[in-house]
Amino acid sequence: MPDRFKWLSRFIRWFSSAFTAAFLIIMYTPVANFAASTLILRHPEPGAADIIAVLGGGAYRNGVLGAASSERLIKGLILFKSGNAPRIIFSGGTIIEPSKKLMHTVFMRDRAVSIGIQESEIMRDTSLIFGMSDEAVEADPASTNTYENLRNINAYMSDKGLKKCILVTSPTHMLRALLVSKALKLDCDAAPVDDYTAQRSGALDRLSLFREVLWEYAALALYKVYGYI
């Protein structure tokens, strides 16, 4: 066997071993849990505000809300029922096709041809089923990423003369959301859903958590490049 093929064979074996070892470390050690903890900040309890802004967290093709959207919906309704604000806006639409989602996130391409599920409208309709009045609930189905979420919420608040919001999203996502809101000069209190990242100890759950953390750090870098934060 020529030397160059021996070198390639050794490289493939080394890469395969390293790749497998990395996966095993992520799946069977708390590396992913620690990585997630670096994104999570402590926040004081939110006070009174003009509106509760709930960011969507995804939905499936059949219109069923994903876990993140469901958690955020519940958190928003709890805050409303607790009297923190007299109205709620749900923001977000889901790009279903992975390739389009990636292209839109990286290159900020036109979302109008890519949006698949209007998760904010599903969240609004669900809140109505739970007794919310139609006058107290708004939906922004046009936004497909965190920057668009907060840009559209900012425009809505400006149009309605609202000054202060309570921002609801997942704990690992809150840092990016707050940085965007600060750049847009939005006055927002943070109200993340309860953090259970430390309890995600299953092998596949840790793998999923690590992917979420990588996505957040990649998005933070991209948002810095695009001037969103």
Order of alpha helices (4+ residues) and beta strands (2+ residues): alpha-alpha-beta-alpha-beta-alpha-alpha-beta-alpha-beta-alpha-beta-alpha
